[in-house]
Amino acid sequence: MSSLLFSASFNMLIPELPAYLSSLGGAEYKGLIIALFTLTAGISRPFSGKLTDTVGRVPVMAVGSIVCFVCGFLYPVLGSVAGFLFLRLIHGFSTGFKPTATAAYVADVVPRERWGEAAGIHGLCFSMGMAIGPAVGSAISLHYSLDVLFYCSSAFALLSIIILMNMKETLTPRQPFRWSVMRISRHDIVDLRVLPAAVITLLSYVAYGVILTLIPDWSGHLGIANKGLFFVAFTIASLVIRFVAGRLSDRYGRVSVIRIGLVILFVSLVVLGLGKSPVLLMVGATVYGVGTGILSPAVNAWTIDLSHPRYRGKAMATMYISLEAGIGLGALVAGWVYHDEIARIPGIFYGCAGVAMLAVWYLWRWSTAQKRQRPTDGQ
C-alpha cells in the first residue's frame, strides 16, 4: 500500500508536466522532465543501497516518500523554467531511495522459492499507483488546477509515510546513522554479481523513457483529451498479467520468462509506431503493459537470485541504477530527436523496438555462455 501511494504521488504529475513546462516557456526542455528525474534517482542509488544495508530498510523508504511530499508543495512556488528543472532534479531522489529499500524489505520477509511471486505482487501495487496516478492527475488538472494537482501529489506521499510508520524493521544487525556511512567507494556503486540483470533492465527501460516523454504529445495529436488514458491501458494490462507472471518465473526460470517479455515488448513498440489512431494507440499500450508485466517481476527476482543476502540493498540499487539510466537515456534521445515534430514519433518507437531486440540478443549470448560453464543450471 505504501508503494501504491508513493507511485501514484509522482506518476500523477507526468501527463501534465510537458504542457506545464511549455506554458512556462521551456518547450525545448521536455526531454529533461524525465531525464533530470532519473539522473538524481540514479546518482542516489549507491547511497540508498548502502544505507539500506546498514541503517535499515524502513528509514530509507521513508526518505523517498518525504522527498515526494516536499516537492509537491514546491512546484507551485518555483514557477519558472529553471525552478521547475531544479525541482525535477530534487524529485528524482525519491525514486532513488524508496524502491531500493522496498525491494530489499520484500526479499527479507518472503521465502526464496516465492521471490518471483512476491515481486509480482509488489509490482502489482506499484503499477496500480502508475495507473491511478496519471488518470487522477489528468482529471484534477482538467477540473481544478495544476496547483491542486501538485498538492494532491503531496497528500498521496504523506499517506505513504504514515503506512511506513507501522512497519517493522527487518535488517539485523543495524547501525545508527553516521555521516561516514555516506562515503561511497567504487565497490559500493555496482554489484557485479547482478550485472546481467542490470543490462537487461537498462535496455528494456529505454522504451519507457521514450513513452513518458512522447506519449502525452502523441495522445493529444491523436485527439485523446485525457493524456493519462495510455498509462491506464498499459498499467491495467500489466496488473492483470502480474497475477501469474511472477509465479511463472519461479516455476520455469527467470531467463525463459524474461525472453518472452522482451519479445512482447518488441511487438508493442512496433504497434505504437504504426498506431496512428486512438484505437491502435490503446492496443499498443495494452501489449506494452503485458510485456512489462512479465519482465518486471522476473528481472527483480533474477537480481535477488544473483545477489549476496548481506548486500541486497546494493544489488537492488545496481538494478535500479540501470533502470534509471535506461529511462533517462530514452527520454534524452526522444526529446533530442523529437524536437516538437510529431512526424518523428513513429520512427523513435521503431528505434526502441530495435533496442528491445538487442536485449534479446544479449540474453541469448549470456544464456549460451552459462550453459557452457554450468550445463545443468536450471536458471
N, C-alpha and C positions, 0 to 999 in steps of 0.2 A: 504493500500500500504506500509506503514511503517513496519507493521508486516510481510508482504510478504518478503520484502527485508532483514529484520532482521533475519527471519527464514532461508532464503537462505544463509545468511552470515555464520552462524555456521554449518548448515547442509551440505554445500558443502564440508566440510572437512572430515566428518565422514567416508565415504567409503575408504578413502586413509590413515587414521591415523593408523590402525593396521599394515599395511605393512611398513609405515614410522617408527613406533616405533620399529618394528623388525629390520629395517635397521640401527637403532641407537644402537642395541644390547639389546633391552628391550622387547623381545617377551613374556617373562613370566609375563609382567605387562599389557597385553592387557585388562584385566578386569578393570584396573584403568582408562583407557581412558574415559569411560563414568562415572565410579563411582566417580572419583575426581571432574569431571564437575558438577555432580548432588549434590555432598556433599556441595560445596560452594553455589550452587544455593539454596539448602535447608536452609543452615545457614543464608543466606542473606534475606530470605523471611520475617521474623518478622520485620527486619529493613525497607525493601521496603514497607511492608504493612503499617507500622506506618507512614513512610514518605509520602506515597500515601494519607493517611487520614489527614495529617497535612500540608505538604509543597505544595502538588499538584500532579496531575496525570502526566502532561506533563514533568516536570523536572525528575521524576523517570523513565519515559520511555526513556528519553534522556541518562541517566546514563547507562542503559543497552546497548544501541547502541554504546556509546562511548567505553565501555569495549571491545566489539567485534572489533571495529575499531583499537584499540591499539594492541590487541592480534595478529591480523593478521600480523602486521609488526614484531612482536617479535618472532614468531615461527622460521623463518629462522636464527635469531640471536642466540637464545638459542638452539644450535644444539647438545644437549646431552640428555641422558635419564632423568637425574634429572631436567634439564631445561625444557624439554617437559612436564614432570609431574607437575612441578610448574605452567607452563602456563595453563594446563588444570584446575588446581585449580582456577586461576585468571579468566579464561574464563567463568567459571560457574557463576560468579557474574552477567553476562549479562542476563541470563535467570532467575536469581533471582529477577531482577528488572523490566525489560520491560513487560513481560506478566502480572504480578500482576497489574501494573498501567493501562495497556491497558484494562484489563477485567473490572476494576472499571470505566474507562472512557466510555466504551461501555454501561455499565449499566446506567450511568448518562444521556446519550443522547438518549436512546431508551425507549419507553413506556414499562411498566411492562408486559403487555399482549403479547409483542413481544420479550421478552428476549431470548427465545429458538431460534427463527428465527435469531435474531441478533448474538447470539453465534455461530450459524451455518455459517452465512456469514463471521464473523471474522475468525472462524476456517477454512473456505474455503480458505481464503487468506493466513493464516499461513501454511496450508497444501500445497498450491501451492509453497510456498517457500521450503517446505520439498521435494517436487517433483523436482523442478527446481535445487535446490542446489546440491544434490548428482549427478544428471546426468551431470550438467555443471562441477562440481568439478572433476569427473572422466575423462571427456573429456579433460579438461585443463591439468590434470596430465598426460594423455596418449600422448597428442600432444605437450605439452610445458614442464613444470616442476612443482615440488611441491612448489617452491618459488613463481612462478607466481600464483599458486592456492591460497597461503596464502595472497598475495597482492590483488587478486580479492575479497577475503573474506572481506578484509578491505574496498574495494571500495563499496561493497554492503551495508556495515554498514554505511558508510558515506552518501549514498543516503537516508538511513532510517532516519538519523539525520536531513538532510535537509528538509524532509517532516514534521518532528515534529515541526520545527521552525514556521510553518504556522498554527498550531493547537491551538484553543482557549481553555484556561484552564476552567474546569468545576467545580472544587472544590470551594465552598464558605461556610464559610469564610476560608481563608488561613492564615498560619503562616509563617513568614520568617524562613529560615533555621537557627537553632542553634544547637550546639553540644549536648545540653541537650536532644534534640529530639532523639538522637541516643541511649539514655539509655533505655534499654529494660527490662521490668519486666516480670514475668511469665504470667501475664494477657495479654501481647502483643504478645505472641508466637502463641497461638492456640485459635481460636474462637470455643467454644464448641457447639455453635448453628449449625455449619455446619459439625460436626463430622461424621454423617452418609455418607455424600457425600465424605468426605475425606477418609474414609475407603474403599469405592468402588473405588475411584481414585487410592489409593495405590495398591490394589490387581489387578486392571486391567492393571496397567502400569509396573508390574514386567516383563510381556512378552516383552514390548518394550525395556527394558534394555537388555534383553537376545538377542533380534533381533539386536540391534545396535552393540552388541559385537560379535555375531557369524555369522550373515548373510554375511559380507564381505568374511570370510574364506569359508563358506559353498557355496557361489556363485562361488568362484574360484575353489573349489573342483568339482563342477558340470559342469565346463567348461564355465562359463559365464565371459567374459573378463571385461565388464563394471560392476563393483560391485554396481553401483548405480541403475541398472535396477529394482532390487527388490523394492527399495524405490519409483521408478517411478510408478510401477504397483500398489503398495498398496496405494499410495497417489492419483493417478487418481481415483481409486475406492472410496476412501474417499471423494474426491472432488465431484464426481457425487452424492453420497448418501446424502451429506450435503445440497444439494439444497432442499431436502424435510425433512431431519431428524429433523432439528431444529423446524420446524413447527409442526411436529408430537408430540413432547413433549409439545408444547403449547396447542395442541388440546386434546391429550389423557392422559396427565400426565407424569411426569418425570420418576416415578418408573417403569411403564409399558414399556416405551421405553428403559430404561436402562437395564431391564431384557432381552429384545430381543437382545440388543447389546452384552451383556455378553455371551449369548448362541452362537451367531455367532462368537465371539472371541474364544470360546472354540473349535468350529469346525475348525476354521482357524489354530489353533495351532496343532491340530491333523493332519491336512493335511500337515503342514510344517514338522512334524515328519515323515510322510510317504513319503514326497516329495523328492525322490532320483533321480529326473531328472529335467532339466530346466523347462519343462512344468508344472510339479506338483508344483515346487517352485513358479512359477508365479501365478498359481491358488491359492496357499496358501496366497501369497501376496495380491491378489485381495480380497479374503474373509476376510483377516485381515483388509484391508482398509475399507471394508463395516462395519465391527464390530466397529472399532474405529470411523468411520464417524458418526455412530449412537450414540455411547456412549458420545463422547466429548461434543457436544452442549447440550445434555440433562443433563450431570453432571454439566457443567458450570452454566446452568440456574437453576438447583436444588440448587447449592451453593448460588446463589443470592437470590432465594426464601427463603432459611433458614436464611439468614443473616439480620443484622440490617442495615438500609440505611446509618447510620453515620459511620459504620465500615466495609464498603465493601472492603476496602483495606486489612484489617486484615482477613476477610473471604476468599478472593481470595488467600491471602498468605497462609492460612491454607490448602486450597485445593492444591495449588502448592507445598507446603512442602511435602504433601502426594505423589504427582506426582513424585517429585524428589526422595523421599525415595523409591518408587516403582521401578523407573528406576535404581537407584543406587544399590538397593538390587539385582535386576535381573542381572545387569552387574557383580557385585561381585561374585554372586553364579555361574553364567555362566562361568566366567573366571577361577574360582577355580575348577569347575568340568571338564570343557573342557580341559584345560592344553595342548592345541595344539594336541589333539587326535580326529580326525574327527569323528570316530565311535561313540563318546559320544553325538554328537549334537542331533540326533533324540530323545534320552531319555530326554534331557534337555527340548525340546519342549513339550514332553508329561507331564513333571512336571509342566510346565507353564499352560497347559490345566487344570490340577488339581487345580491350584491357581484360575483360572477363575471360576471354579465351586464353589470354596469356596466363591467367591464374590456373586454368585447367591444365595447360602445358607444364607449368611449374609443379603442380601437384602430381602429375604423371611422372615427371623426372624424379621427384623426391621419393615417391612410392616405389619406383623401379630400383632406385639406389638402396632403399631399405630392404627390399626383398633379396637383393644380392648379399646384404650383410646379415640379415636375420630371416631366412626363408620361412620360418614358422610363425612370424609376427602377425597376429590377427588384426592389429590396428592399422 
